[in-house]
Amino acid sequence: MNDMTDLNAITSETEIERKGEAPSLREDERQPCEVWTRVMGYHRPVASFNTGKKGEYAERRFFREQACGLGH
């Protein structure tokens, strides 16, 4: 089992708050996060997009749909 699947290695946010510790990493320990998104029915990493598709991705607007409240 590796660190990602070892449940004993996972610390919950409430444990961190209770101990008064905040997780931190040195700059040399950090690594880039790979962002994936759904395009045309399948998932792809944003880093693999061409220039035009990266521009479209940057222009996306996000919204939260509200319930219509009809009869329920």
C-alpha positions as CSV (number, residue, x, y, z in Angstrom):
1,M,0.0,0.0,0.0
2,N,1.3,3.5,-0.8
3,D,0.7,6.8,1.0
4,M,-2.3,7.6,-1.2
5,T,-4.2,4.4,-0.1
6,D,-3.0,4.1,3.5
7,L,-5.9,5.3,5.5
8,N,-3.7,5.7,8.6
9,A,-1.7,8.4,6.7
10,I,-4.8,10.5,6.0
11,T,-5.4,13.4,8.5
12,S,-8.8,15.0,8.6
13,E,-9.2,18.8,8.6
14,T,-10.8,18.6,12.1
15,E,-7.7,16.9,13.4
16,I,-5.5,19.6,11.9
17,E,-7.7,22.3,13.4
18,R,-7.7,20.6,16.8
19,K,-3.9,20.4,16.9
20,G,-3.6,24.0,15.6
21,E,-1.3,22.9,12.8
22,A,-1.6,23.9,9.2
23,P,-0.1,21.6,6.5
24,S,2.7,23.3,4.7
25,L,5.3,22.4,2.0
26,R,8.6,23.9,1.2
27,E,8.8,25.3,-2.4
28,D,11.1,22.4,-3.4
29,E,8.4,19.9,-2.3
30,R,5.7,21.4,-4.4
31,Q,4.7,20.0,-7.8
32,P,2.3,21.3,-10.5
33,C,-1.3,20.1,-10.4
34,E,-2.6,18.6,-13.6
35,V,-6.1,20.0,-14.4
36,W,-8.5,17.8,-16.5
37,T,-11.8,18.9,-18.0
38,R,-14.6,17.3,-20.0
39,V,-14.5,18.2,-23.7
40,M,-16.8,16.7,-26.3
41,G,-17.9,13.8,-24.1
42,Y,-14.5,12.8,-22.7
43,H,-11.9,14.0,-20.2
44,R,-8.6,15.5,-21.3
45,P,-5.8,17.4,-19.5
46,V,-5.9,21.1,-20.1
47,A,-2.1,21.1,-20.7
48,S,-2.6,19.1,-23.9
49,F,-5.0,21.7,-25.4
50,N,-3.9,23.8,-28.4
51,T,-3.7,27.6,-28.0
52,G,-7.3,28.2,-29.2
53,K,-8.8,25.6,-26.9
54,K,-6.8,27.0,-23.9
55,G,-8.3,30.4,-24.7
56,E,-11.8,28.9,-24.7
57,Y,-11.1,27.1,-21.4
58,A,-10.0,30.4,-19.8
59,E,-13.2,32.2,-21.0
60,R,-15.6,29.6,-19.5
61,R,-18.1,30.9,-17.0
62,F,-19.4,28.8,-14.1
63,F,-22.8,29.0,-12.6
64,R,-24.9,27.4,-10.0
65,E,-28.3,26.2,-11.1
66,Q,-31.2,27.0,-8.8
67,A,-34.1,24.7,-8.2
68,C,-37.3,25.9,-10.0
69,G,-39.6,25.1,-7.1
70,L,-42.4,23.7,-9.2
71,G,-44.5,21.3,-7.1
72,H,-41.7,19.8,-5.1
